[in-house]
């Protein structure tokens, strides 16, 4: 579905958002991003939480699971063999690469680390630059006429908080709301409560609405929030660290990695030339350092 809204949760942020839209128009020729005043954004998002922002008519949103399943079917039809839930236990960086996965022993001409937030400790060089962070989503019961009061244009919305809120309506009128974070690989016991709290800060009228579904997943983030592309060895490369933009960026990452192992590495190498700062202390200390940083930025969100 078309339409994306960036919503500023503080008035002081609005001039920057408007200047960004003007820069895209004047310098890059992108004329589909439009500034929103306080009244304009509250006409599009039925919440008192936002002071302005921008509307991107050239962006859109989709059903990410259906998209992933479609990609899997296309890969399978092209001859790819997919082995789900096959845990990699070890890798030997030889030529060919040797991989142990349970009882399986695999030899491959190339290896692509494409695990994003699910890499674990399989390669501590990558782990020093890409950190796992968990995010959570709830789906309410169908809202009926209330849906048209909350997002009448059916755009997808993401706000300016560092611990970001993002939300849209489903095809059957449910509020899909993402919010709340945790670090490492442990999920909270009550995911619904974790995401419900920020949802009610934005839409208090949903307090009595039933939550039908709640789930979470692990992202890969970098310090710069730019994706991390790198040649680990002549026949091993990685693409990840999409920092919450994986639906679009992971598709591009896969395409560039395929080009690289096919012998046309120019576009992959261009992305790999963008530096990815290491987390202070590398893989060993990234978790406590990030937690401290996230606490600090979450406090700034309240100012």
Buried (B, 14 or more C-beta within 10 A) or exposed (E): BBBBBBBBBBEEBBEEBBEBBEEBBEEEEEEBBBBBEBEBBBEBBBBEBBBBBBBBEEBEBEEEEEEEEEEEEEEEEEEEEEEEEEEBEEBEEEEEBBBBBEEEEBEBEBBBBBBBBBBBEBBEEBBBBBBBBBBBBBBBBBBEEBBBEBBEBBBBBBBBBEBBBBBBBBEEBBBBBBBBBBBEEEBBEEBBBBBBEBBEBBBEEBEEBEBEEBEBBBBBBBBBEBBBBBBBEEBBBBBBBBBBEBEEBBEBBBEBBEBBBEEEBEBBEEBBEEEBEBBEEEBEEBBEBBEEBBEEEEEEBEE
